[in-house]
Amino acid sequence: MLKIAPDADRKRLVTLLADIVSIVEPRLHELWTTTGITFAQRRVLRRLREGPLSAGAIAADLGVSAPSVTRQLQRLEDHGLIVRAIDSDDRRRVLVKLTPAGKAFLADHKVFGDSPITQAAGDLSPREQRELARHLERFIRAARERAGAADD
């Protein structure tokens, strides 16, 4: 059995991730050019589908910094897709909620609806999907932690 050196494994992983980006990027570019909304901003909108959340809850859910979410919220508010309002139960807290335009935006812009990525995921067994998701979640957490450390 051929043993691959750790550096070769790391390079292969990064190359594979770059391949995934090359498959996903055209859809993200189309979203931006047709709507002026970034994928990160769309992720914020998706978190609000179930109901209002605080900016801190959105940041924690997405694993990003509060200032990053605040900038995204401002842009989404400028587009009329969200509103921020004082929580009636706790006046110290501000809640973010989708506007009707925000709900319509999510319904009208399904970035990965029938994409090659979605189709390929469907080709995996449920067990393979769970395993891949678990590994990717761990990888993303580690990358975000390092990205956050770089911001400090």
Secondary structure, 3 states (H helix, E strand, C coil): CCCCCHHHHHHHHHHHHHHHHHHHHHHHHHHHHHHCCCHHHHHHHHHCCCCCEEHHHHHHHHCCCHHHHHHHHHHHHHCCCEEEEECCCCCCCEEEEECHHHHHHHHHCCCCCCCHHHHHHHHCCHHHHHHHHHHHHHHHHHHHHHHHHHHC
